[in-house]
Amino acid sequence: MTASSPLQASSAQAPRALDDFLARAAARLSQVPPAPYAADSHATLNGDHALGGHGQVNDKPPRPAAVLVAVVARPEPTVLLTLRSTTLSAHAGQIAFPGGRRDPEDKDEVATALREAREEVGLAASLVRPLGFLDGYLSSTHFWIVPVVGLVQPDYALTLNPAEVQEAFEVPLSFLMTPANHQRQSLMRDGVKRQFYAMPYEGRFIWGVTAGLLRNLYERVYA
């Protein structure tokens, strides 16, 4: 995404909730991607480590990745999420945004996010309008994730790649942006108590990286 791709104002006829989100996004989302990961700034970065209990800093540079934080432009906006395949090597069986590792052929992080969304769930790039970026996120699996927020036309159609995605579904943005729904939970792993955000919704357990990115969306756009 470049400065030549500004957020366009919604029409006066658009629903109030969508208008509110777009206005906030235009004012508060970054129009440039987060800076590349730097180990000396680890303590101040957003990521799985931010709530504590995730061990020492990995000396190796993290693998670059991007995800599409897809907000569907319904009268009451929703967020498009996926349930990852249980056979994947990272974050298997978890709820996630479409996204993945950046390929050398990708022009930028937006290209990565749109390519991954097309490959994973068949979402056409022509139906997505990039709005801006959230803060970079360092995952416990050592990915440096650039979150691209995009507005998705509600008449989209999906074709899931079963090797990567079991299911795609929507969750109301209003639920995800309500702080009372942002639980702080913990688990023991490798003898370390690790803390994370969780946002359980109608039998679905949204947690870890995905919940952390949604919390950052709240902090950047609504807090």
C-alpha positions in Angstrom: 0.0 0.0 0.0 1.3 3.5 -0.8 0.3 7.0 0.0 -1.3 7.2 -3.4 -4.0 4.8 -2.2 -6.0 7.0 0.2 -9.1 5.8 2.1 -12.2 7.0 0.3 -15.1 8.4 2.4 -18.2 6.4 2.5 -21.4 7.7 1.1 -23.9 9.6 3.3 -26.3 6.7 2.8 -24.0 4.1 4.3 -25.0 2.6 7.6 -23.8 4.5 10.7 -21.7 1.6 12.1 -19.9 1.2 8.8 -19.5 5.0 8.5 -18.0 5.1 12.0 -15.5 2.3 11.3 -14.4 3.9 8.0 -14.0 7.3 9.6 -11.9 6.0 12.5 -9.9 3.8 10.1 -9.1 6.8 7.9 -7.9 8.8 10.9 -6.1 6.2 12.9 -4.7 3.4 10.7 -1.1 3.8 9.5 -0.8 4.3 5.8 2.7 2.8 5.7 3.6 -0.7 6.9 5.4 -1.2 10.2 9.1 -1.0 10.2 11.1 -4.3 9.8 11.7 -6.3 13.0 14.6 -5.1 15.1 15.8 -7.3 17.9 16.9 -4.3 20.0 13.3 -3.0 20.1 11.8 -6.4 21.0 10.5 -5.3 24.5 8.4 -2.5 23.0 6.9 -4.5 20.1 3.5 -6.0 19.8 3.4 -9.8 19.8 2.8 -13.0 21.7 5.5 -12.0 24.2 3.8 -8.7 25.1 1.7 -10.2 27.9 4.6 -12.2 29.3 5.8 -15.7 29.6 7.2 -16.4 26.2 10.9 -16.9 26.9 14.0 -15.3 25.6 14.5 -13.3 22.4 15.3 -15.5 19.4 18.5 -14.3 17.9 17.5 -15.3 14.4 15.6 -12.8 12.2 11.9 -13.7 12.1 10.2 -14.8 8.9 8.3 -12.0 7.2 4.5 -12.6 6.8 1.3 -10.7 6.3 -2.4 -11.2 7.1 -5.6 -9.7 5.8 -7.7 -8.3 8.6 -10.8 -8.5 6.4 -13.7 -6.2 7.5 -16.9 -7.1 5.6 -18.9 -4.0 4.6 -22.3 -5.1 5.9 -24.8 -2.7 7.6 -23.2 -4.0 10.9 -19.6 -4.8 9.8 -18.2 -8.2 10.4 -14.7 -9.7 10.4 -13.9 -12.7 8.1 -11.9 -15.4 9.9 -10.8 -18.9 9.0 -10.3 -22.2 10.8 -6.9 -23.5 9.8 -6.3 -27.1 8.8 -5.1 -29.5 11.5 -2.3 -30.7 9.2 -0.5 -27.3 8.9 3.0 -26.9 10.4 2.2 -23.7 12.3 -1.0 -22.7 14.2 -2.8 -25.8 13.1 -6.5 -26.0 13.9 -6.6 -22.4 15.2 -8.8 -19.5 14.1 -6.8 -17.1 12.0 -6.9 -14.3 9.4 -6.1 -15.3 5.8 -2.4 -14.8 5.5 1.1 -16.4 5.5 4.7 -16.0 4.7 5.8 -13.3 2.3 7.2 -14.7 -1.1 10.1 -13.0 -2.9 7.8 -12.3 -5.8 5.4 -10.3 -3.6 5.6 -6.6 -4.3 4.8 -5.6 -0.7 2.9 -6.7 2.4 -0.5 -5.9 0.7 0.4 -8.2 -2.2 1.2 -11.0 0.3 -2.0 -10.6 2.2 -4.2 -10.5 -0.9 -2.3 -13.4 -2.5 -2.7 -15.5 0.6 -6.4 -14.7 0.9 -6.9 -15.8 -2.7 -4.9 -19.0 -2.2 -6.5 -19.9 1.1 -10.2 -19.0 0.6 -10.5 -17.8 -3.0 -11.2 -14.2 -2.1 -10.7 -12.1 -5.2 -8.4 -9.1 -4.7 -10.8 -6.9 -6.7 -13.3 -7.2 -3.8 -10.8 -5.9 -1.2 -10.0 -2.2 -0.6 -6.9 -1.9 1.6 -7.4 0.7 4.4 -4.1 0.7 6.2 -1.9 -1.2 8.6 -1.9 -2.2 12.2 1.3 -2.6 14.3 3.7 -5.3 13.4 3.2 -8.5 15.4 5.9 -11.0 16.5 4.5 -14.5 16.9 5.8 -17.2 19.2 6.5 -19.3 16.0 8.9 -16.5 15.0 7.0 -14.8 12.2 7.0 -11.0 11.9 3.4 -10.4 10.8 2.3 -7.2 9.0 -1.5 -6.9 9.4 -3.3 -5.3 6.4 -6.8 -4.0 7.2 -9.0 -4.3 4.2 -12.7 -3.6 3.4 -14.4 -6.5 1.7 -17.5 -6.2 -0.4 -20.3 -8.2 1.2 -21.2 -10.1 -2.0 -18.0 -12.0 -2.0 -17.8 -15.7 -2.9 -15.2 -18.1 -1.4 -13.6 -21.3 -2.5 -11.7 -22.9 0.4 -8.4 -24.6 0.0 -8.9 -27.7 2.2 -5.2 -28.2 2.6 -5.0 -24.9 4.5 -8.6 -24.0 5.6 -11.4 -26.1 7.1 -13.9 -23.3 7.4 -14.5 -19.5 6.9 -17.0 -17.5 8.9 -17.8 -14.0 10.1 -17.9 -12.5 13.6 -19.6 -9.1 14.3 -17.0 -6.3 14.5 -19.0 -4.8 17.4 -18.3 -8.0 19.5 -14.6 -8.1 18.7 -14.2 -4.4 19.4 -15.9 -4.6 22.9 -13.1 -4.6 25.6 -15.3 -6.7 27.9 -14.9 -9.6 25.4 -11.1 -9.4 25.5 -10.2 -12.1 28.0 -6.7 -12.6 29.3 -5.9 -16.3 29.7 -2.9 -18.4 30.3 -1.5 -21.9 29.7 1.6 -23.8 30.7 3.9 -24.8 27.8 7.5 -26.1 28.2 7.3 -25.2 31.9 6.5 -21.6 31.2 3.1 -19.9 32.0 2.2 -18.1 28.8 -0.4 -15.4 28.7 -2.6 -14.4 25.7 -5.8 -12.7 24.7 -8.9 -14.8 24.0 -12.3 -13.8 22.5 -14.6 -16.8 22.7 -17.6 -16.4 20.4 -20.5 -18.8 20.0 -18.4 -21.9 20.6 -15.4 -20.7 18.7 -12.2 -20.0 20.5 -10.4 -17.0 19.0 -7.1 -16.6 20.8 -3.3 -16.1 20.4 -2.1 -14.2 17.4 -5.6 -13.6 16.0 -6.9 -12.2 19.3 -3.8 -10.2 19.7 -4.3 -8.6 16.3 -7.9 -7.9 17.0 -6.9 -6.3 20.3 -4.5 -4.0 18.4 -7.3 -3.1 16.0 -9.4 -2.0 19.0 -6.5 0.0 20.4 -5.7 1.7 17.1 -9.2 2.4 15.9 -11.6 2.5 18.9 -9.7 3.0 22.1 
